Amino acid sequence: MKNIIVGTAGHIDHGKTTLVRALTGIHTDRFEEEKRRGISIDLGFAHLDHAGVRFGFVDVPGHERFVRNMLAGAGGIDAVILVIAADESIKPQTREHFDICRLLGVRHGLIALTKADAVDPDLLELARLETADFVAGSFLEGAPIIPVSGVTGLGLGHLRDALAALAARIPGRDPNGVFRLPIDRSFSLHGFGTVVTGTLLSGTVHVEEEVEVYPAARLLRVRGVQVHGGAVPSASAGQRTAVNLPGVEASDLRRGMVLAPPGLFLPTRAIDCRFDLLPSAPPLKHRAPIHFHAGTAVVHVVRRIAEDHVRQAPGQHLLEGLDLGRVPAQHAVVSEDPQASRHRDGGVRRFRDRVVVRPAGDARFRFHQERCELIVGKAQQIEVEVLFPQSVQLDAQHLCVPGSPG
């Protein structure tokens, strides 16, 4: 069975969680506060088997305060459902989430016009026209725009069939590549111990296999593997995966860490990259503080412009570096590349990744229980395309990049 990870995107209260529940029968809000307030705060997960495809859904929060959580879920998706409420049309987080999907290189998706039962036909048609204009020139140009209702069930069959048609055009992930599982949750279950979950980006993980937690450099044994709640002997790329890890406390494993084969990655304090600033973003100066997102991790970094520029103008492309010298040691960013070379001839290995960076604004550090957190304001999105050479500085456990396997 083919496995496809689908993420939601869209403004707060446009019906993302309601839609996922209507499609799958699974309520993705896990916390009492989410249920009480009626808004999603963190990532939620569900699954659906349809037309020979197993869809894993990552439901993301729509509020601007939780864009950090949204990014943690969006990094591993194969396709997106852009959710737009027919009674409100395009809103600020519609634009922000759509920018993020484009920056992360998402190439497949469709559009759900939710709350279609709450508007008259004229308003529904107006929302459809505004939506088509909004996505023009993007990867969603010409994608199905499907009126739906999570309350009455209107359009859900059409949406499921559109997802099946979409899945047929998405290439499967490589189960034979390097095993990499960015952690998005860590918790303890009575009788099992510590469990971590995430979207398996590439490769396969087996029961009884030895894995390493990056960047903590901790070796652990896999006691059990589950996919969508069912125990399996192994999990492969493209599946939502839970891994049972004995011998470690759940509090020692955090979102942003990565499970991978032992000895494959090495930490670094700095990287070189090509930095593309969106036309809608404000100019950024040399040594501007920003937030660096990759996989499920987010870290605070400083830019080092490598060309003769004092600042970067909107729409401009620059070669520069990112200084991770102030990043808390528990955070990990591991390169993502299903085509990564595995040669042992000592040459340079190039890992291409899609990540997102946000200006930090007036960030203030707040230390609590040995964790460094940031209090930040609203920020524009920026695209960074990173090439990780094997020869980068390797002197601090901050950013993990490919190292010598031998």
N, C-alpha and C positions, 0 to 999 in steps of 0.2 A: 504493500500500500504506500502510495506517495505521501510524503509529509510536507505540509506547507504552513509556515508561520504567518499569520495575518495580524497586523496591528490596527487599532483604531486611531483616529486623529480627529480633532475638532474642538470647538469651543465648549466651555462649561455649560452644562444643562441642555445640550443639544441631543441627548439621548443615546450616547455611546454605550453605556452600561445596560440600559434597557434593551437596546438592539441586540447586544451579545446574548443577553439572557433569553430573548425571544427566539434567537437562532439556535441556541444550544441547550436551553433549559437550566443553565448554570448561572447563579448570581455571583458575580466576580468581586463585589465589595465584601472584604473579609473583616473589617474592623467595625466595632460598634459605633464609633464616631461617624464613619462613612454612612452607615445605615440610618443613624439619627439625623444627620444633616442632609442626607440625600445627595451627596456629592462624593466622587471618588477622590481619594487622597494619594493612594499608592497604586502600584500595578495590580491588576487582576488577571486571572487566567481561566480559560475554558477551552473546550474542544468539541469538534463535530466531525462525524464520519459521514461523507456524502459523495456519491458517484465514484467510489473507489479511491477517494482522497481523505486523509485525516488532516483536518484543519486545526491548528493550535492557535487560539486567539489570545492576544495580549491587549487587554483593555487599559488605556492610559488615562490619567487624570487630565481634565481640561482647564483647570484653574491656572492662571499665570504664575501663582506662587509655587506650583508643583511641576514646573517645566523640567526641573532636574530629574524628577521621577519619570516623567514622560520620556526623556532622552534615554534613561536606563532601559526602558522597554523597547524603544524604537530601533535600537542598534542592531537587533538580531532578526528583524522581520524580512519576509520575502515579498510581501505585498501589503497594501494599506487600504482600509475602507475609510475614506474621508467622509465624515458625518457632518451634515449641514441641516439644521432645522428649517423646515419650510416656512415657519412663521417668523424667523429672524434673519435668514440668509447668512451672508458672510459677516463674521465678527472677528475681533482682534486675534483670539487664539486659533481661529480657523486659518488665518494667514500665518501665524507663528508656527503652528504644527505643520502646515504645508511646506513652509520654508525648510523646516528641520528634515522632513522626508526627502526633499530634493537634495539637501546638503549631504545626507547620509547615502545618497545614491540609490534610493528606492526607485525601481523602474516599472513596477506593476501595481495596479490598483483599480478601484472603482469608487463610485460616489453614491452614498445613501442619503436621500432627502427624507429625513425623519419627520415625524409629527404630521404626515401627509393627511391624516384624518382630521386634523384640527384647522385646516384652511380650505377655502373654496378653490375651485379649479383655476380661476384667474391668478390668484396669488401663488398657487403651486407652479403654474407655468412661468410666472415672473421669477420665482426662485430658481427654476431650472435654467432659464436664460442667463441669469446673473451668475450661476454656478459655471455654466459652459464658458462664459466670458472670463471668469476668474482663473480657470485652469488652462486657458488657451496658451499654446506654446510650451506647455509642460508635458511631463510623462503621462499626465491624466487627460490630455487633449484627446477627445474622441472616445473616452472611456464611458461605460454605461452610467447613466444617472438614473437611479431607481427610487421612485417614491415608495416609502415604507412606513409602517406604523408598528411599533413594539407593543402597542396596546390592543389593536384590533387584528393584527396579523397581516394587514395589507402589504402585499409585495414581497413577503418573506420567501415564498417559493421561487419567485423570479430572482431574488438576491442569491439564494443558494445555488441556483443553476448558473448564474453569472459567475459566482465564485468557482464553480467546477470548470467552466470554460476558461477562466483566468488561470487556474492551476495547470491546465494542459499546456499553457504557453510558458510556464516558469520552469527553468531547468532545475533538476534535483541537485542537492548538495552532495559533496564527495564523502562517502563513508570511509574511504581509504586514506584521507588526508590526516594531518596532524590533529589529534584530539584537543579541543579547546572549549571549555565551558566557563564563560563569565558568570559569576555568581550574582543573582539578583535577590535571593532570600537565603537566610540561614536560621534554622530553628531546631528545637529539640522535641522529639516525640517519645512518649512513655513506652518503654520496652524496645525502642530502636536506637535512641541516642540522637546524635546530630545528623541533620539532613540539610543539604543545600540544593537549591534549584536554579535552573537557568535554561536558556536556549542553546542547544548544542550546535556551535557554529560549524565545526568540521570534525571529521574523524569519527571514531567509535570508542565508547567506554564499556568495559566488561566488569562483571562481578569478580572480585578477588584481584583485580588489577591494582598495581601501585601507581599512585598519582602524586603530583607535587602541587602545593598551594603556593601560587605566586602573588606577591613578592615575598611572602613569609619564609620561603625556602623550607617548608615543612612537608615531610613525606608521610602519606597516609595510604591505607588500604581500603578499597571499595568493598563494603560488606553487602550492599544491595543497590539495585537500580530499579527505578519505576518510570514509566512513561504514561502520563495522564491517569495516574492512580493505580496502574496495574504493574505488578512485579514482572520484570523481564530479565533475561540473562545479559543483555547488552542494549545500549541505546546508540543510535546513529545520528549523523548530522541532519538538522532540520526538525528535530523532535524537542518538545518541552520535556526536560529530564530532571528527575530527582535522584540524588546520590546519597546513600547512607554511609557516613564516615565515622567509624569508631575511633576512640582515642583522642578526641579533640572536643572542646567545648564549643557550643554554638556561638557564644559571644566572641570567640577567637577568630571566627570567619565572618566577613562582612561583604556587603554589596561592593563590587569593584574588584575584589580578588578574583583569581582565575584558577581553575583546575586544568592541568595539562601534563604531558609526560615529564618525568623527572629529568632535570639537567638540560632542558631544551632552550630555556629563556634565561637571559641575564638582565640585571637592572642597570639603569642609566640615570644620569641627572639632567641630560640635555639632549635635544634632537634638532635636526635640521628639516625644514619643510618648505613647501610652497603654500603661501597664505593668500587665499582669495577672499576679498571683502565684498559683501553684498552691496549692490548699488543703493539699497535703502538704509544701510548702516551708517552711523556717524564716523568721521575720520578717527583713526587710532594712531597714537604716538608711539615712538620707540620706548620700550620698557613699560608699556601699558600693562596693568594687571588684567588677566583674563581667566576664564574657566575653561578647562580643557576636558572634553567629553569623548570617551572612546569605550566601546563595549558598554559595561554597566558602571564604569568608573567616571568620576569627575574630580579633577585636581586643579589647584590654584597655581598658575604659572605666570611668568613674565616674558614678554616678547623681546627678541633681539633682532632688529631689522638688519639684514646682511648687505643691503645696498645703500647707496647714497641718498637716503630719504630720511627726513625728520619725522614724517608721519605718513600713514597710508590712507589714500583717498578712497571713497566708496567706488566699487567696481574695479579697483586696481589689484594686480597680482604681483606679489613680492616674494623673493627668496629670503628666508629669515630663520631664526632659531627660537626655540622655546626653552626657557630656563626653568627647570623643575626643582631648583635648589631648596625651595621652602615647602615642598610638598610633604604632607604627613606620610610616614613610612608605611602605614597600613594600606595605602591606596596602590592599586596596580592598574596599569594600562598595557594591554598585550596586543600586539599587532594582529590584524585580521587579514588573511589572504588564503583562500582555498587553493590557490595555485602555487603556494610557497615551494621553493626549491628545497630539496633535502640533501644536496650534494655534500660530500665530506672532503672536498679538495682544498679547503682553506680559502676559497675565493669569497667575494662579497655576496651576501644573501640580500635580496631586496624583497621586503614585505610591503605591499601597498595596502593602505587602510583608509577608511572613510570615518572621519571624526567630526565633531562640532565644537567650536569654541565660542564662548560668550564673554563680552567685556564684563569685568567684575564691578565697575563703578566704584562707589565708595564702600569698599569691603572692609569689615572689621573682624578681626580674629576673636573667637570666643573659645576658650579651652574648658572642656568638661570631661571628666573621666578619661583623661589622656587622649582625647579625640579633638582634632582641630576642625571647627565648623566655620562656615562663612555666612554672614548676614549680608545679602546683596539686594540690589534693586532690579528693576526690569531691564532687560538687555536685548539687543539685536542679535541675530544669528550670523555666524561667519563660517565659511567653508575652509577646511584645512585638508590637504591631501598629503599624507606623510609617507616618505620613503625611509625605512629603517635600515641603515647600513650596519654590518656586523662590527664595524670599527668605531662605533660611538663610545663616549666616555662610559666606563663601567665602574662607578665608584660609590653608588648609593642605591638603596632599595626603594626606588621611586617609580621609574618607568621601566617596564619589562620589554625587551626586544629580543629577537632571535640570537641565540648564542651557539657556540659549537656543541654539537651533540656528543662529541667524544671527550 
